[in-house]
Amino acid sequence: MKPELMSELAASGRKPDVLFWVGCAGSYDARAQRVTRAFCSILDAIGYSYAILGDEEKCTGDPARRAGNEFLFQILAIQNVATLNQYEVKRIVCTCPHCFNTLKNDYPDFGGHYEVIHHATFLDQLIAEGRIRLKPGSERETVSYHDSCYLGRANGIYEAPRNVLQALKKDITEMERSRERGLCCGAGGCQMFKEEETGEKRINLERAEEIAGQNNTTVVSNCPFCLTMLGDGLKEADPAERIMVYDLAELVLQNLQR
């Protein structure tokens, strides 16, 4: 089912309950597109009212600001705020913690005041409200969980994704560096878009080796950058390819009772 556009709803005098901010990765990266489709499939299945901006959505400017191009960041922020305010957007949900952090914490400086929710929190709320019903009788599984920096340390959200995993009957083997002491996947600070500096080991390989050492076959995160970096690191740390990397939305969709 194709998501409705904010422009289409506005033309017919309707408003969605939430705007889904897809983000650059969710729009253009093949791996992150699967998360976008999974999240939309969940909302479609439960009949939740949402819409997207489509071509009117620009990059939030997070990579530009982290790379030091403040001028470009402010241009993008001003343009996005103008679009969001034109549609009188109140609530935004994101599948990317980078988009979430920027919209929530940076955009108020440019007149963008919204209730911004990361999809881990959103899914947790929908499960708690009974809007999302999960299949009964699923077998318990032990998984590894990676805290993304912009959801965890930057915004203090640790319990929501763990609550979702608990509802999915997933037992978490916590890594030594987790929660407030979580280790970056290696993509933060715009490192996703440049070659790493010379060092002894790539950060994503360091993290992937920790995951491989837990002897689980599933690692879960909730960030498109983390999915890419962990997947790449595990190609070296787990040459047998026994460990699969999933986003929370993908696991919820797999276990959704329709």
Secondary structure, 3 states (H helix, E strand, C coil): CCCCEHHHHHHCCCCCCEEEECHHHHHHCHHHHHHHHHHHHHHHHHCCCEEECHHHCCCCCHHHHHCCCHHHHHHHHHHHHHHHHHCCCCEEEECCHHHHHHHHHHHHHHCCCCEEEEHHHHHHHHHHCCCCCECCCCCCEEEEECCCCCCCCCCCCCHHHHHHHHHCCEEEECCCCCHHHCCCCCCCCCHHHCCCCCCCCCHHHHHHHHHHCCCCCEEEECCHHHHHHHHHHHHHHCCCCCCEEEEHHHHHHHCECC
